[in-house]
Amino acid sequence: MFALLRNWRRRRRLERTRIPATAWRTAVATLPLADRLNSTERERLRDLATLFLHEKALEPAGGLEPTPEMGPCIAAHACLPILNLGLDYYRGWSSVILYPEGFLARHEYTDPNGLVHSGHRPLIGEAWERGPVILSWADVAASAAEPGHNVVIHEMAHKLDMLTGEVNGLPPLHRNMAVQEWSRVFNDAYQWLCREVDRGLPTLLDPYAADSPGEFFAVISEAFFTAPDRVLTGYPEVYQQLQAFYRQDPLARQPVNEHLPAAPAPPSPAP
């Protein structure tokens, strides 16, 4: 009953108001592959972004002075991964905190001896379990010019991962997907990347992806939407799993003459 009421309210809201056309054009101009979406997909993305802005408060921090384009831009980037999943995949949290640039975040960690340490480290994005998403506007704005990188998609991937509890690179899979196959494919790819990073070899993905399985999922989700050639070239089985989970095929949206790898293919992993 609650779901029916929520969906009715969402439909009513879209009947009353949507992101204005001018603001929407400005927002999608910064969005990877936006011009490759068909008209139905573009309208669905606009609807999702409108509802996202209604359900998630945008809270400025660090002296940021919000401008009208910030909200629609963030919403457009955030809703691309859930274009064919729906806004309910972003349930359980209600705000986006936006800093003008990178920010310092307090973190605790346990060393090999079991001692707990605390300190601050600079970040450009962070997602809290059952809490807000925190972003640097400077890095959001720069995402359009950096294929393979998108801080909003990165943090939204963490939010999807958190739906199953632990942040371990395993989001809630669909019924036609196998957890065992996902785990095998992602573990093999993650171990491969870790070996590349340990050897100091060039990588198709940001080396930060080797930090943990959760970061690998977030980083490769960024690349899946903004540089799909890289993922298909270096991690074809991962591409297939992401295609099944997100229910999108970003590479199919590109003209044939753009189906070129954005970086050299990675070397074969060591036996």
N, C-alpha and C positions, 0 to 999 in steps of 0.2 A: 504493500500500500504506500509506504514512504517513497519507494522508487517511482511509482506512478505519479505521485504528487510532485516530486522533484522534477520529473521530465515535463509535466504539464507546466510548471512554473518556468522552466527553461524555454519552452516553446512560446509562452506568453511574452517573455522578455525579448526574445528575438523578433516577435511581431511588433513590439513597441520601439525597439532601438537596436541598432547595430553600430559597429565602428564606422564612423563617417568615411565616405569614399576616398576623400583626399588623404586622410590619416592612414587609411588602409593601403593605399598605393605607396605611400612613403615607407610603411612598415615592410611590405613584401619586397620592396626594392633591396632590402638588406638580407633577404632570406635565401639561403642556398636552394637552388632548384625551383624556386617559386614560379619562375616563368615557364617551367616545364609541366606544371600541374594543369590538368584540363579544367574546363570551366566549372564542372561539378565539384572537383576537389578544391578549387579556389574558394568557392562559396562555402563549402563545408569547413574549410580552414578559418574563414572569416567568422562563421558562426561560433566555432570552438573558441577562437580568440576573444570574441565578444563575451562569451560566458566565462571564460578564464578571468577576464578583467573584473567581472561582476563578483566572482567567487573568491578571488585571491586579491587581497589588499596590497597595493604597491606602497611601501614605506621607505621614504628617503632617509639616508643616514650619512654621517661624515660630512655634513655641510652641502650635500647635493641639493641643487635646485631643480626639481622635476620640470620637464618640458612636455608638451602635448604628445610628441612622437614616442616618448620612452615606453609608455604602457603598451600601445599597439605593437611596437617592435618586439618587446619581450614576449608578449602573448603569441605573436606569430611564430617566433622561434620555438617557444615552449610547446605549441600545439602541433607542430609538424610531426614529431614522433607518434603522437596519438591520433593522427588524422583518420586512421581506420580502426582505432581502438575505442575512442570515446573519452570524455572528460572524467568519467568515474575512475579512470586509472590514476588520476591525480587526487584521489580522495585522502582525507586524513590530515590535511594541512591547509593553511588559509592565508599565507602572506609571502611576499617577495620583498626582501630588504635590499635596497639598492644604494651602493656607495659610488662616489664619483670615479674612484680608481681602486687599485688593490687595497686590501685591508689586512690588519693583523688579527688573527684568531687565536684564542687560548686553547691549547691542547694538552692532554695528558697521555703519557705512554709508559709502558713497563719495560725495563731493560732485561737482558738475559738473566740477571741475578734476582729478578722479581721486585726490584725497587721501582716505585712509581715516581715519575718526574713530570713536571709541568712547565710550560713555556709558551711563547707566542711564535707564530710563523706567518709569513706573508701569503695571502691567498687571493685569487681572482674570482673564486666561486666556492660555495659550500652548501651542502644539503643536510639538514638535521632530520633525524628520524622523528616523526610526529611533530616536526617543527618547520620553520621557514626555509626557503631557499634564499641564499645570500649571493649577490652578484656585484661585480664591478662594471659600471656602465661603460667605462673606457674599453673594456675587453668585449662587452656585448657589441658595441659599435664597430669594433675592429674585426668581428667574426666574418663579415661579408668578404673581406679581403684575404682571408686565411683559409684556403681549402684544407680540410682535414681537422680544423679546429672550430669549435663553437661552444663557448662556455655555458650557454643556456641549455643546449641539447645534452651536454655532459652532465649537468646537475639534474636535469629531468630524468636521465637514464638512472642516476642514483636513486631518485624517487621511485622509479618503477622497480628497481632492485629491492628497495626497502619494503615493498608490498608483501614479500615472503618472509620478512623478519630480518635475518642477518644480511649484511651487505657483502655478498659473496659472488656476484656475477650471475645469479640465477633468478630472473624475474618470474612472475607467474605465467607459466607456459599455457598455451591453448590445449584443448583436449586432443587435438590431432598431432601434438608434438610429444616427443619422448624425453623425459628428464635425463635418462641414461645417455642418449645420443647427444643432447645438448652438452652435458657435462664432459663427455669424451672429446667432442670437437673443441670446446672452449679450453679445456685443460691442455690438450695437445698444442693449441695455438699459443696459449699463455706461456707454456714451458719453452716453446720455440723462441718466442720473443725474449724471454729472460736470458736464454743462451746467447742470442744476438747482442743484447745489451751488455752482458758480462764480458763478451769478447771485444766490445768497443766497435762493433760493426754498424754500418748505417741501417736504419730501420724505416719501414714504411709508415709505422705509427710513431706517435710521440713516445719516447722512451719512458715517460711517466706511467704508461700503461703497464709496465713491468712491476710497479709498486705492489700490486695485489690483484687477485682475480676481479674484485669489485671495480678497481680503476681500469682494468683491461676492458671490462664490459662498457664502462662509460666512455673511454677514449675511442674504442672501435665503433661505438654507436655514433659518436661525432663524425668519424670518417665515413661511416655507412651513408649518412645523409649529405655530407659536404664534399667527399672525395671517394665515391663508391668504387671507382676504378682501382684504387689502392687496396681496398678490402678484397675485391674479387681477384686481383692479381696475386696478392700475398696470402690470403686466407679464404679460399673459395668455399670451404665447408662452413666457415663462420658466416660468410655472406648468406648462404642458404638458410642458416638458422635464424639470422636476423631478419631476412626476408619473410620467413614464416611467422616470426614473433610480431614484428611491426606491421605485417600484412601490407608491405610496400616493396617495390623494386625500383629504387632510385636510378639505377643504371639504365633501366629500360626507358626512362624519361629523357635520356640524353640522345642527341643525334648520333648516328653511326660514326661520323668522323670524329666524335669526341670520345669514343670508346678506346682511349689510350691510357696506359698506366701513367700515373702522376709521378712515379719514382721507379727506379730500377727494381726488378723482382728480387726478393731477399734470397740469400744463399740457402742451400739445403741444410736442414738441421743436422747436427752431429748425431751419429748413431748412438 
